[in-house]
Amino acid sequence: WKTFNNSRENKRKLVSFLGDQFLALAKKHFFPDRSLYIDGAFPSDPNVTYKIKWLVEDSQHYFSVMADDSFYNNHIEGDTKVFLHAVKTSFQKCLIYSPDNDIYHIALPLVSVHSTKEVIVQTRDTAAVKSYVNINTILSSLSSMYSDLSLDQTCLATHLQNLFICTGCDFVSFWLKKTKPRMYNIFLSNFVFIANHR
């Protein structure tokens, strides 16, 4: 499995396969007035989000599959796409499942711009443990911790996201023997100087 996932082409084919399977499953398990959105799963145009809806007209049940331009984006990372969907949806409360720690750092700037919505990430879902992280609570805590700085939430969240990227992520190498906690401690203890805010 690890060898399979080392190939981006294999990942692309797997995502495409899963997209097709979701379309097939929707026809068996959908309920009226529910919609399913599938993004990035179709090679013909990975930027298109498809909306699948079960419609009932004149006592006839059928599925409507169409591109939803309101969710169109050109981000290649699924972790970013899912928060763009949360930002654009009409719902005020969004639950996102992701066991990946990267998700918090991606979420912070996007959610801070749309602070009227509550975004919760479920990080574990097992029979024994179910854990959740409220992104809005993290943003509020950060604002309280650094209330003496003239920074709004979005600026602070962006600084932390950039720090996360610079200290190593999926596309950036990490610094040898410089752990993320150590880098964060240095950054946050010298935040005013580094961010050039006085």
Disulfide bonds with the S-S distance in Angstrom:
none
